[in-house]
């Protein structure tokens, strides 16, 4: 049983997610307390692999109010906990043209914080337009069916 703390609202809009992977995070105690309070933002975050280790960048965890000197920088790079085999697979996938590592959601799994990473390609503008047109068409169909059944 897991409870979602934060979702990346632009991940599925800007990327075609082809695969997902679960990763742990290296965090400090005050960061965990801020995450439990729901003060985390994944909107502009992304993940990279450098020197054989995976990191998430741009994830904003607000400073804990009662943390004083133990608070860390809200936008610091955070290391992801993945097995060597998984990192090598991600290196292979991200070397391909257009693939990126995108944080999709942050959640608790037991007492551990986990990050769901998506491996996806960036959408073109026309892909986004087609998706919006499809959503609008489905919404109109649902409205018409509801009005017809009355």
Secondary structure, 3 states (H helix, E strand, C coil): CEEEEEECCCHHHHEEEEEEEEEEECCCHHHHHHHHCCCEECCCCEEEEECCEEEEECCEECCCCCCHHHCCCCCCCEEEECCHHHHHHHHHHHHCCCEEEEEEEEEEECCEEEEEEEEEEECCHHHHHHHHHHHHHHHHHHHHHHHHCC
